[in-house]
């Protein structure tokens, strides 16, 4: 596996302003970014608790870089960027499952999931530019997990043999952490399969490290080469908070757009990060102004380690609808959904003490488009929590 810190890309030096105003240089421009995975690399940041950090990371891996840390306000624990990237003892609460949506049920060959007829997922890497503390695939970063596969040949053969597949989503991990030549090889082989019309790349790299894109003209050339008028490449960005939309991040998005890539943003709703109508509406607006309109807002999956990020479904509805009332045009385009084991379920809203859901996508064709009405359950975090409250 080739990761970003082994690439020959030039990055500017970033400084982390710690609580004691110590400036810590963490980038060697000649070698590229210094990715940070251990406490001793952050020990000058006095706002961190060493024992807590080591205890949490003994279970869930840690990874970040100096650019993203430069967005943190270290004056308190409530900074949203800190919450996204810095380990917290609440991750060790006994809540949820590692595979909350039972993705393993849809694994057909190593590195490929096929849940919906027209869409296949290729898990091409088990590495990211940073490990979000709320990640729903944190199991990929554990030593005994082999769901992602560097060898994509079995997945490609599966796709060739299933002509109903028109969409291939490259995911992981983060595909843009791969070397450009590795990524080009993957895209080129998919483009040789005639029935695949859309290649989607799910990536938080524009938020984590926009210089990966800004400083690699070859990557832009590859995207331009293979994003064709009737066979587009889509990049699904993961901006979770307005602070991530820096000037450099927006430059990065503009480069992608000029390369002929279609970009759109998706985010989970996260307690302490964007579970506020003003913050969420600002995210919608800044994204749409920059040319990446919102696509999905996800109800957080009940993933192990994520309880402190979880927002009850009916609170999510209220936050989401208030946020949409504060914006106009394409900023209103987002859907509030949950990625359930049985399909993608749109959370429609509440009325007269009932909560409404609809299957937007479904593994069972009989469920597609079906409307479900349940009695209100303010303590519900997931679709399953409504099972015994049929209206």
C-alpha beads as a LAMMPS data file, in Angstrom:
LAMMPS data file: protein, C-alpha beads

391 atoms
390 bonds

1 atom types
1 bond types

-500.0 500.0 xlo xhi
-500.0 500.0 ylo yhi
-500.0 500.0 zlo zhi

Masses

1 110.0

Atoms # bond

1 1 1 0.000 0.000 0.000
2 1 1 1.285 3.451 -0.928
3 1 1 0.245 6.173 1.480
4 1 1 0.513 9.924 1.184
5 1 1 3.611 10.397 3.295
6 1 1 5.572 8.317 0.780
7 1 1 4.566 10.439 -2.199
8 1 1 6.883 12.889 -3.865
9 1 1 4.570 15.873 -3.353
10 1 1 5.596 19.269 -2.028
11 1 1 3.569 20.566 0.902
12 1 1 3.913 23.884 2.726
13 1 1 4.885 23.798 6.337
14 1 1 2.038 24.208 8.828
15 1 1 2.408 25.226 12.424
16 1 1 0.240 24.026 15.264
17 1 1 -0.543 26.723 17.792
18 1 1 -0.768 24.803 21.060
19 1 1 -2.365 25.942 24.287
20 1 1 1.004 27.236 25.501
21 1 1 1.628 29.024 22.197
22 1 1 4.378 26.565 21.331
23 1 1 4.836 26.420 17.570
24 1 1 5.447 22.866 16.479
25 1 1 6.556 22.287 12.887
26 1 1 5.292 18.940 11.688
27 1 1 5.943 19.069 7.937
28 1 1 9.157 18.620 6.017
29 1 1 8.368 20.277 2.668
30 1 1 10.913 18.219 0.753
31 1 1 9.468 14.897 1.916
32 1 1 5.794 15.829 2.118
33 1 1 3.493 15.844 5.145
34 1 1 4.445 14.129 8.355
35 1 1 1.487 11.978 9.218
36 1 1 0.980 11.662 12.960
37 1 1 -0.032 8.411 14.597
38 1 1 1.546 8.514 18.084
39 1 1 1.317 10.605 21.219
40 1 1 5.027 11.476 21.266
41 1 1 4.519 13.320 17.948
42 1 1 1.963 15.555 19.703
43 1 1 3.472 15.743 23.168
44 1 1 4.067 19.512 22.952
45 1 1 0.314 20.124 22.732
46 1 1 -0.449 20.745 26.379
47 1 1 -4.209 20.447 25.797
48 1 1 -3.850 16.679 25.341
49 1 1 -4.083 14.172 28.175
50 1 1 -1.414 11.515 27.603
51 1 1 -3.041 8.733 29.609
52 1 1 -6.422 9.281 27.951
53 1 1 -4.850 9.431 24.487
54 1 1 -2.884 6.218 24.963
55 1 1 -5.817 4.378 26.543
56 1 1 -8.246 5.203 23.723
57 1 1 -5.764 4.570 20.911
58 1 1 -4.992 1.140 22.322
59 1 1 -8.424 0.214 20.971
60 1 1 -9.089 2.642 18.090
61 1 1 -6.295 3.825 15.822
62 1 1 -5.232 7.474 15.539
63 1 1 -3.981 9.325 12.452
64 1 1 -3.922 12.963 11.382
65 1 1 -1.626 15.568 9.804
66 1 1 -0.412 19.047 10.659
67 1 1 -2.698 20.871 8.211
68 1 1 -5.820 19.474 9.839
69 1 1 -4.517 20.035 13.362
70 1 1 -3.902 23.677 12.450
71 1 1 -7.715 24.088 12.269
72 1 1 -8.166 23.126 15.941
73 1 1 -8.808 25.711 18.642
74 1 1 -7.014 24.140 21.596
75 1 1 -8.555 26.384 24.250
76 1 1 -11.171 23.766 25.139
77 1 1 -12.445 20.274 24.397
78 1 1 -15.541 21.501 22.551
79 1 1 -13.844 22.575 19.326
80 1 1 -15.563 20.626 16.499
81 1 1 -12.344 19.828 14.626
82 1 1 -10.797 18.511 17.831
83 1 1 -13.847 16.290 18.324
84 1 1 -13.522 14.921 14.798
85 1 1 -9.854 13.940 15.041
86 1 1 -8.633 13.739 18.675
87 1 1 -9.281 10.556 20.720
88 1 1 -11.725 10.920 23.597
89 1 1 -12.342 8.588 26.521
90 1 1 -16.074 8.451 25.689
91 1 1 -15.156 6.267 22.709
92 1 1 -14.723 3.420 25.170
93 1 1 -18.393 3.382 26.215
94 1 1 -20.086 0.038 25.658
95 1 1 -22.475 0.960 22.845
96 1 1 -23.076 -0.147 19.283
97 1 1 -21.398 -2.621 16.919
98 1 1 -18.306 -2.372 14.741
99 1 1 -20.333 -3.286 11.637
100 1 1 -23.527 -1.419 12.444
101 1 1 -25.051 -1.810 8.955
102 1 1 -23.973 -5.445 8.496
103 1 1 -21.868 -4.614 5.461
104 1 1 -20.279 -8.064 5.677
105 1 1 -23.547 -9.549 4.401
106 1 1 -22.966 -7.904 1.016
107 1 1 -19.311 -8.800 0.522
108 1 1 -19.197 -10.913 -2.643
109 1 1 -15.451 -11.221 -3.230
110 1 1 -12.516 -9.749 -1.284
111 1 1 -12.713 -5.964 -1.412
112 1 1 -16.147 -5.728 -3.086
113 1 1 -19.628 -5.151 -1.688
114 1 1 -22.766 -5.435 -3.816
115 1 1 -25.839 -4.307 -1.905
116 1 1 -27.993 -2.618 -4.549
117 1 1 -28.363 -4.012 -8.104
118 1 1 -26.792 -1.081 -9.974
119 1 1 -24.036 -0.140 -7.498
120 1 1 -20.876 -1.915 -6.362
121 1 1 -18.368 -0.746 -3.738
122 1 1 -14.664 -1.392 -4.152
123 1 1 -12.795 -1.043 -0.838
124 1 1 -9.432 -0.173 -2.363
125 1 1 -7.542 0.847 0.782
126 1 1 -7.648 0.589 4.558
127 1 1 -5.923 3.956 5.035
128 1 1 -7.191 7.550 5.285
129 1 1 -5.675 11.010 5.475
130 1 1 -6.916 11.006 9.058
131 1 1 -9.053 8.703 11.174
132 1 1 -12.328 10.383 12.060
133 1 1 -13.271 9.426 15.580
134 1 1 -16.852 8.801 14.374
135 1 1 -15.833 6.512 11.490
136 1 1 -18.395 3.774 10.825
137 1 1 -15.690 1.571 9.267
138 1 1 -13.100 1.894 12.035
139 1 1 -12.941 -1.904 11.993
140 1 1 -10.901 -1.590 8.755
141 1 1 -8.077 -0.014 10.738
142 1 1 -7.813 -2.965 13.117
143 1 1 -5.124 -5.602 12.704
144 1 1 -7.462 -8.538 12.128
145 1 1 -9.621 -6.959 9.405
146 1 1 -9.140 -7.814 5.739
147 1 1 -12.256 -6.342 4.086
148 1 1 -10.291 -3.850 1.981
149 1 1 -8.099 -5.402 -0.696
150 1 1 -5.138 -4.103 -2.639
151 1 1 -5.846 -6.754 -5.272
152 1 1 -8.883 -5.435 -7.121
153 1 1 -8.892 -8.147 -9.810
154 1 1 -11.571 -10.325 -8.156
155 1 1 -13.759 -7.236 -7.733
156 1 1 -13.268 -6.151 -11.348
157 1 1 -14.120 -9.632 -12.586
158 1 1 -17.287 -9.608 -10.487
159 1 1 -18.292 -6.235 -11.959
160 1 1 -17.621 -7.458 -15.517
161 1 1 -19.923 -10.405 -14.921
162 1 1 -22.758 -8.269 -13.511
163 1 1 -23.932 -6.005 -16.302
164 1 1 -26.589 -4.433 -14.088
165 1 1 -23.805 -2.537 -12.299
166 1 1 -23.650 1.002 -13.713
167 1 1 -22.112 2.718 -10.666
168 1 1 -18.848 1.800 -8.959
169 1 1 -17.974 3.531 -5.715
170 1 1 -14.299 3.599 -4.753
171 1 1 -14.068 3.742 -1.002
172 1 1 -12.239 2.275 1.948
173 1 1 -10.411 4.020 3.652
174 1 1 -9.896 6.980 1.348
175 1 1 -8.971 6.274 -2.295
176 1 1 -7.231 9.660 -2.683
177 1 1 -4.610 8.540 -0.180
178 1 1 -3.338 6.158 -2.862
179 1 1 -0.581 7.194 -5.231
180 1 1 -1.815 8.833 -8.398
181 1 1 -0.524 6.006 -10.569
182 1 1 -2.270 3.413 -8.422
183 1 1 -5.504 5.384 -8.605
184 1 1 -5.122 5.834 -12.366
185 1 1 -4.665 2.095 -12.784
186 1 1 -7.878 1.402 -10.891
187 1 1 -9.914 4.006 -12.787
188 1 1 -8.509 2.931 -16.159
189 1 1 -9.525 -0.692 -15.585
190 1 1 -13.036 0.293 -14.526
191 1 1 -13.380 2.509 -17.598
192 1 1 -12.713 -0.562 -19.751
193 1 1 -15.982 -2.089 -18.472
194 1 1 -18.599 -0.676 -20.849
195 1 1 -21.662 -1.003 -18.617
196 1 1 -20.108 1.052 -15.790
197 1 1 -21.173 4.642 -16.407
198 1 1 -20.325 6.383 -13.151
199 1 1 -17.246 6.129 -10.943
200 1 1 -17.716 7.670 -7.521
201 1 1 -14.843 8.373 -5.149
202 1 1 -15.691 8.923 -1.499
203 1 1 -13.027 11.167 0.035
204 1 1 -12.309 13.417 2.993
205 1 1 -8.912 14.368 1.565
206 1 1 -10.190 17.806 0.397
207 1 1 -10.963 18.526 4.067
208 1 1 -8.062 16.654 5.668
209 1 1 -5.304 17.670 3.276
210 1 1 -6.235 19.742 0.181
211 1 1 -2.546 19.959 -0.785
212 1 1 -2.746 16.329 -1.876
213 1 1 -4.808 17.637 -4.797
214 1 1 -3.506 21.190 -5.153
215 1 1 0.108 20.078 -5.579
216 1 1 -0.448 17.095 -7.853
217 1 1 -1.136 18.198 -11.435
218 1 1 -0.917 14.569 -12.513
219 1 1 -3.920 13.649 -10.368
220 1 1 -5.989 16.425 -11.938
221 1 1 -4.914 15.235 -15.394
222 1 1 -6.012 11.678 -14.598
223 1 1 -9.421 12.831 -13.372
224 1 1 -9.845 15.004 -16.471
225 1 1 -8.857 12.106 -18.739
226 1 1 -11.408 9.697 -17.321
227 1 1 -14.321 11.972 -16.362
228 1 1 -16.090 11.767 -19.718
229 1 1 -19.189 13.610 -20.997
230 1 1 -21.403 10.521 -20.628
231 1 1 -19.294 8.638 -18.053
232 1 1 -18.549 11.053 -15.250
233 1 1 -16.349 10.735 -12.211
234 1 1 -18.048 11.957 -9.049
235 1 1 -16.132 12.874 -5.908
236 1 1 -18.258 12.729 -2.791
237 1 1 -16.521 15.034 -0.318
238 1 1 -16.863 14.759 3.450
239 1 1 -16.901 18.245 4.910
240 1 1 -18.522 17.914 8.332
241 1 1 -18.143 21.468 9.657
242 1 1 -17.805 24.926 8.046
243 1 1 -14.314 25.358 9.579
244 1 1 -13.049 22.679 7.195
245 1 1 -13.950 24.796 4.164
246 1 1 -10.752 26.825 4.206
247 1 1 -9.476 28.852 1.279
248 1 1 -7.196 25.955 0.298
249 1 1 -10.051 23.455 0.519
250 1 1 -12.174 25.621 -1.782
251 1 1 -9.260 25.957 -4.224
252 1 1 -9.074 22.176 -4.222
253 1 1 -12.793 21.879 -5.049
254 1 1 -12.398 24.401 -7.881
255 1 1 -9.589 22.328 -9.392
256 1 1 -11.776 19.233 -9.313
257 1 1 -14.663 21.058 -10.977
258 1 1 -12.385 22.405 -13.713
259 1 1 -11.207 18.846 -14.328
260 1 1 -14.766 17.876 -15.234
261 1 1 -15.461 16.055 -11.988
262 1 1 -18.901 16.334 -10.394
263 1 1 -18.584 17.048 -6.689
264 1 1 -21.157 16.875 -3.923
265 1 1 -20.879 16.799 -0.146
266 1 1 -22.201 14.411 2.447
267 1 1 -21.869 14.309 6.211
268 1 1 -23.259 12.474 9.185
269 1 1 -25.092 14.524 11.779
270 1 1 -22.684 14.607 14.722
271 1 1 -23.320 15.699 18.270
272 1 1 -20.941 18.495 19.204
273 1 1 -19.859 19.041 15.597
274 1 1 -22.814 20.013 13.408
275 1 1 -25.955 19.209 15.452
276 1 1 -26.986 22.847 15.439
277 1 1 -29.241 24.362 12.751
278 1 1 -27.022 27.448 12.401
279 1 1 -23.871 25.346 11.931
280 1 1 -25.540 22.857 9.591
281 1 1 -27.104 25.615 7.478
282 1 1 -23.725 27.366 7.243
283 1 1 -22.198 24.097 6.041
284 1 1 -24.957 23.725 3.425
285 1 1 -24.432 27.292 2.243
286 1 1 -20.629 27.262 2.123
287 1 1 -20.666 23.961 0.255
288 1 1 -23.235 25.097 -2.310
289 1 1 -21.465 28.453 -2.804
290 1 1 -18.235 26.552 -3.516
291 1 1 -19.877 24.309 -6.098
292 1 1 -20.410 21.144 -4.060
293 1 1 -24.083 21.077 -3.097
294 1 1 -25.119 18.866 -0.181
295 1 1 -26.148 15.326 -1.077
296 1 1 -26.838 13.250 2.034
297 1 1 -26.967 14.043 5.729
298 1 1 -26.628 10.696 7.450
299 1 1 -28.177 9.647 10.702
300 1 1 -25.132 8.411 12.618
301 1 1 -24.862 4.645 12.584
302 1 1 -24.834 2.904 15.990
303 1 1 -21.156 2.078 15.611
304 1 1 -19.013 0.996 18.536
305 1 1 -17.170 3.959 20.014
306 1 1 -19.596 6.535 18.577
307 1 1 -22.170 7.043 21.324
308 1 1 -20.935 10.547 22.148
309 1 1 -21.548 11.585 18.523
310 1 1 -25.052 10.094 18.332
311 1 1 -28.122 12.291 17.901
312 1 1 -31.612 10.809 18.440
313 1 1 -33.587 10.474 15.201
314 1 1 -36.289 12.972 16.128
315 1 1 -33.722 15.566 17.184
316 1 1 -32.017 15.002 13.829
317 1 1 -35.276 15.738 12.047
318 1 1 -35.752 19.013 13.937
319 1 1 -32.140 20.143 13.357
320 1 1 -32.195 19.170 9.680
321 1 1 -35.495 20.877 8.892
322 1 1 -34.550 24.075 10.742
323 1 1 -31.258 24.169 8.840
324 1 1 -32.999 23.757 5.482
325 1 1 -35.364 26.603 6.286
326 1 1 -32.329 28.876 6.637
327 1 1 -30.957 28.229 3.140
328 1 1 -32.071 28.476 -0.478
329 1 1 -31.625 26.764 -3.822
330 1 1 -29.177 23.890 -4.112
331 1 1 -28.260 24.258 -0.436
332 1 1 -31.675 22.674 0.255
333 1 1 -30.899 19.562 -1.808
334 1 1 -29.724 17.295 1.018
335 1 1 -31.731 14.272 2.117
336 1 1 -31.713 13.031 5.700
337 1 1 -31.101 9.286 5.485
338 1 1 -29.785 6.300 7.363
339 1 1 -27.729 3.483 5.839
340 1 1 -29.558 0.544 7.352
341 1 1 -28.676 -3.099 6.763
342 1 1 -31.852 -3.435 4.659
343 1 1 -31.383 -0.294 2.587
344 1 1 -31.015 3.450 2.526
345 1 1 -33.965 4.813 4.475
346 1 1 -35.036 8.431 4.089
347 1 1 -36.151 10.054 7.334
348 1 1 -39.102 12.092 6.109
349 1 1 -40.312 13.851 9.242
350 1 1 -42.750 13.967 12.149
351 1 1 -46.459 14.766 12.359
352 1 1 -49.225 14.177 14.925
353 1 1 -47.002 12.107 17.203
354 1 1 -45.768 9.871 14.411
355 1 1 -42.411 9.570 12.650
356 1 1 -42.261 8.808 8.924
357 1 1 -39.647 6.842 6.981
358 1 1 -39.378 5.691 3.361
359 1 1 -37.040 3.243 1.666
360 1 1 -35.008 5.325 -0.764
361 1 1 -32.975 2.245 -1.731
362 1 1 -33.651 -1.320 -0.637
363 1 1 -32.076 -4.751 -0.797
364 1 1 -35.582 -6.223 -1.101
365 1 1 -37.353 -4.774 -4.181
366 1 1 -40.671 -5.052 -2.335
367 1 1 -39.475 -2.456 0.180
368 1 1 -38.380 0.141 -2.386
369 1 1 -40.435 3.307 -1.912
370 1 1 -42.428 1.797 0.936
371 1 1 -43.550 4.241 3.630
372 1 1 -43.318 3.344 7.324
373 1 1 -45.124 5.206 10.087
374 1 1 -44.144 4.704 13.724
375 1 1 -45.282 6.228 16.971
376 1 1 -42.861 8.846 18.230
377 1 1 -39.847 7.548 20.152
378 1 1 -37.664 10.451 21.337
379 1 1 -35.019 8.003 22.561
380 1 1 -34.606 6.229 19.197
381 1 1 -31.244 6.468 17.461
382 1 1 -31.893 3.966 14.669
383 1 1 -34.674 2.479 12.580
384 1 1 -34.686 -0.692 14.690
385 1 1 -35.568 1.332 17.801
386 1 1 -39.036 1.975 16.321
387 1 1 -39.847 -1.691 15.651
388 1 1 -42.443 -2.034 18.431
389 1 1 -44.039 1.375 18.026
390 1 1 -46.086 0.948 14.847
391 1 1 -48.685 3.721 14.609

Bonds

1 1 1 2
2 1 2 3
3 1 3 4
4 1 4 5
5 1 5 6
6 1 6 7
7 1 7 8
8 1 8 9
9 1 9 10
10 1 10 11
11 1 11 12
12 1 12 13
13 1 13 14
14 1 14 15
15 1 15 16
16 1 16 17
17 1 17 18
18 1 18 19
19 1 19 20
20 1 20 21
21 1 21 22
22 1 22 23
23 1 23 24
24 1 24 25
25 1 25 26
26 1 26 27
27 1 27 28
28 1 28 29
29 1 29 30
30 1 30 31
31 1 31 32
32 1 32 33
33 1 33 34
34 1 34 35
35 1 35 36
36 1 36 37
37 1 37 38
38 1 38 39
39 1 39 40
40 1 40 41
41 1 41 42
42 1 42 43
43 1 43 44
44 1 44 45
45 1 45 46
46 1 46 47
47 1 47 48
48 1 48 49
49 1 49 50
50 1 50 51
51 1 51 52
52 1 52 53
53 1 53 54
54 1 54 55
55 1 55 56
56 1 56 57
57 1 57 58
58 1 58 59
59 1 59 60
60 1 60 61
61 1 61 62
62 1 62 63
63 1 63 64
64 1 64 65
65 1 65 66
66 1 66 67
67 1 67 68
68 1 68 69
69 1 69 70
70 1 70 71
71 1 71 72
72 1 72 73
73 1 73 74
74 1 74 75
75 1 75 76
76 1 76 77
77 1 77 78
78 1 78 79
79 1 79 80
80 1 80 81
81 1 81 82
82 1 82 83
83 1 83 84
84 1 84 85
85 1 85 86
86 1 86 87
87 1 87 88
88 1 88 89
89 1 89 90
90 1 90 91
91 1 91 92
92 1 92 93
93 1 93 94
94 1 94 95
95 1 95 96
96 1 96 97
97 1 97 98
98 1 98 99
99 1 99 100
100 1 100 101
101 1 101 102
102 1 102 103
103 1 103 104
104 1 104 105
105 1 105 106
106 1 106 107
107 1 107 108
108 1 108 109
109 1 109 110
110 1 110 111
111 1 111 112
112 1 112 113
113 1 113 114
114 1 114 115
115 1 115 116
116 1 116 117
117 1 117 118
118 1 118 119
119 1 119 120
120 1 120 121
121 1 121 122
122 1 122 123
123 1 123 124
124 1 124 125
125 1 125 126
126 1 126 127
127 1 127 128
128 1 128 129
129 1 129 130
130 1 130 131
131 1 131 132
132 1 132 133
133 1 133 134
134 1 134 135
135 1 135 136
136 1 136 137
137 1 137 138
138 1 138 139
139 1 139 140
140 1 140 141
141 1 141 142
142 1 142 143
143 1 143 144
144 1 144 145
145 1 145 146
146 1 146 147
147 1 147 148
148 1 148 149
149 1 149 150
150 1 150 151
151 1 151 152
152 1 152 153
153 1 153 154
154 1 154 155
155 1 155 156
156 1 156 157
157 1 157 158
158 1 158 159
159 1 159 160
160 1 160 161
161 1 161 162
162 1 162 163
163 1 163 164
164 1 164 165
165 1 165 166
166 1 166 167
167 1 167 168
168 1 168 169
169 1 169 170
170 1 170 171
171 1 171 172
172 1 172 173
173 1 173 174
174 1 174 175
175 1 175 176
176 1 176 177
177 1 177 178
178 1 178 179
179 1 179 180
180 1 180 181
181 1 181 182
182 1 182 183
183 1 183 184
184 1 184 185
185 1 185 186
186 1 186 187
187 1 187 188
188 1 188 189
189 1 189 190
190 1 190 191
191 1 191 192
192 1 192 193
193 1 193 194
194 1 194 195
195 1 195 196
196 1 196 197
197 1 197 198
198 1 198 199
199 1 199 200
200 1 200 201
201 1 201 202
202 1 202 203
203 1 203 204
204 1 204 205
205 1 205 206
206 1 206 207
207 1 207 208
208 1 208 209
209 1 209 210
210 1 210 211
211 1 211 212
212 1 212 213
213 1 213 214
214 1 214 215
215 1 215 216
216 1 216 217
217 1 217 218
218 1 218 219
219 1 219 220
220 1 220 221
221 1 221 222
222 1 222 223
223 1 223 224
224 1 224 225
225 1 225 226
226 1 226 227
227 1 227 228
228 1 228 229
229 1 229 230
230 1 230 231
231 1 231 232
232 1 232 233
233 1 233 234
234 1 234 235
235 1 235 236
236 1 236 237
237 1 237 238
238 1 238 239
239 1 239 240
240 1 240 241
241 1 241 242
242 1 242 243
243 1 243 244
244 1 244 245
245 1 245 246
246 1 246 247
247 1 247 248
248 1 248 249
249 1 249 250
250 1 250 251
251 1 251 252
252 1 252 253
253 1 253 254
254 1 254 255
255 1 255 256
256 1 256 257
257 1 257 258
258 1 258 259
259 1 259 260
260 1 260 261
261 1 261 262
262 1 262 263
263 1 263 264
264 1 264 265
265 1 265 266
266 1 266 267
267 1 267 268
268 1 268 269
269 1 269 270
270 1 270 271
271 1 271 272
272 1 272 273
273 1 273 274
274 1 274 275
275 1 275 276
276 1 276 277
277 1 277 278
278 1 278 279
279 1 279 280
280 1 280 281
281 1 281 282
282 1 282 283
283 1 283 284
284 1 284 285
285 1 285 286
286 1 286 287
287 1 287 288
288 1 288 289
289 1 289 290
290 1 290 291
291 1 291 292
292 1 292 293
293 1 293 294
294 1 294 295
295 1 295 296
296 1 296 297
297 1 297 298
298 1 298 299
299 1 299 300
300 1 300 301
301 1 301 302
302 1 302 303
303 1 303 304
304 1 304 305
305 1 305 306
306 1 306 307
307 1 307 308
308 1 308 309
309 1 309 310
310 1 310 311
311 1 311 312
312 1 312 313
313 1 313 314
314 1 314 315
315 1 315 316
316 1 316 317
317 1 317 318
318 1 318 319
319 1 319 320
320 1 320 321
321 1 321 322
322 1 322 323
323 1 323 324
324 1 324 325
325 1 325 326
326 1 326 327
327 1 327 328
328 1 328 329
329 1 329 330
330 1 330 331
331 1 331 332
332 1 332 333
333 1 333 334
334 1 334 335
335 1 335 336
336 1 336 337
337 1 337 338
338 1 338 339
339 1 339 340
340 1 340 341
341 1 341 342
342 1 342 343
343 1 343 344
344 1 344 345
345 1 345 346
346 1 346 347
347 1 347 348
348 1 348 349
349 1 349 350
350 1 350 351
351 1 351 352
352 1 352 353
353 1 353 354
354 1 354 355
355 1 355 356
356 1 356 357
357 1 357 358
358 1 358 359
359 1 359 360
360 1 360 361
361 1 361 362
362 1 362 363
363 1 363 364
364 1 364 365
365 1 365 366
366 1 366 367
367 1 367 368
368 1 368 369
369 1 369 370
370 1 370 371
371 1 371 372
372 1 372 373
373 1 373 374
374 1 374 375
375 1 375 376
376 1 376 377
377 1 377 378
378 1 378 379
379 1 379 380
380 1 380 381
381 1 381 382
382 1 382 383
383 1 383 384
384 1 384 385
385 1 385 386
386 1 386 387
387 1 387 388
388 1 388 389
389 1 389 390
390 1 390 391
